[in-house]
């Protein structure tokens, strides 16, 4: 006597079984939350992802975006380096590291109270050899990227600096050719506003530089970085125009009273 044939499974049942199997397979592959084995896991919903609070702008000091992409994905003479973004001189935007991850772009240095800049920042490299002007399409797309990052990651629009600002003397990018004033006109970065006036007697420009964020270990190098950023020139000595700019910036930060020494007597 022949056995009756088993009924064929309906197509929707097959699809459902495949979907369930795929779900279990993905769950098995997903990494478990990192938990300390010596502690009892009692999860709380009161947490947030770590967020960057600073954006650092660099130039690549190389001769093409392709060369820079290779370096940022391998190593240079100092070891492995990376950044979150690279913008080619044709304006093309590349992302190399996720926004929430720590890219190796800043190295040693500090800005204000931030001493581990890599952990607190987004790094943006611009395809530029250090001597050529930045292209307009490159700056236009940088502004578009800055708007996206500041809005999406809630980074204050004043918290945009150059690599040389946090590492004076060790780094010189993005250099005196970088158009900081154009960024300021679009609402990004700290920049003098209104009329520049002479500061009052007792104004301390070094205190102002420190309150803005500059590390003061090498004062000649700090002035060179400040000149690149705010005046587009070289030089390691402060002049009267520098004092006017610093007083203006201190007023914007609401700290001008903290950088003026009261007269003796």
C-alpha positions, 0 to 999 in steps of 0.5 A: 500500500503506498503512503500518501504524499505529505502536503506541500507547505504553503508559500507564506509559511515558508517565508515566515519560517525563513524570516524567523530563522534569519532573525535568530541568526542575526540575534546570535551574531549581534554583540551583547552589551558590555557588562562587568562580570563582577557586578549584577546587571540592573539596567537603567534607561537614564543614559545617552550616547557619548557626543562630540562637543568640538569640530577640528578642521585640518588640511591633508598636506598631501597632493590628492584626495586618493592619497589622503584616503590611503593615508587615513585608512592605513598609516603615515610616518607617525603611525595610524591616523584617521578622521571622520570626514575628508572633503576633496578639492572637488567638494566630494565628501567622504566619511571614514569613521562613524560620528559616534566613534573616536577617530585618530586625528587630533593627537597631543594637544588640548582646547580649554578644559578638553585634554583628550580631543580625539574623544570629544571631537569630530575631525574634518580633513580638507584635501589641500597641500598646505600651499594652495588656496582652498576651492570654493566648492570645497568650502561650500560643502564644508559649510553644508557638512558643518550645518549637518553636524552641528544640528544633528549632534548638537555641537555649538556653532562656536566650537569649530577650531583648527588643528593648530589652535589646539596644538600650537607649534606642533601643527600648522593646519589649516593655515593662514589661507583657510577662510575663517571669516567666510565660515563666520559669515555663515555662522560658524566659529568664534570671530570678532563682531562689530567695531574693534575698540582698544581694551581697557587698562590692565587687559591681559591678552594671555588670559584672554587667549587661555579663556578662548581655549588656547593652551599657553605652554608655547606662547610664540607658537600660540600667537602664530596660530592665533594670527593664522586663524584671526588675521591670515598672517604669520608673526609671533608677537602680539600687536595692538590690533591683536589686543582689540580682537582678543578684547572683542572675543572676550566680550562675546564670551562674557569673560572680559572682566576676568581678563582685566587686572584691577589697577593697584591702590 
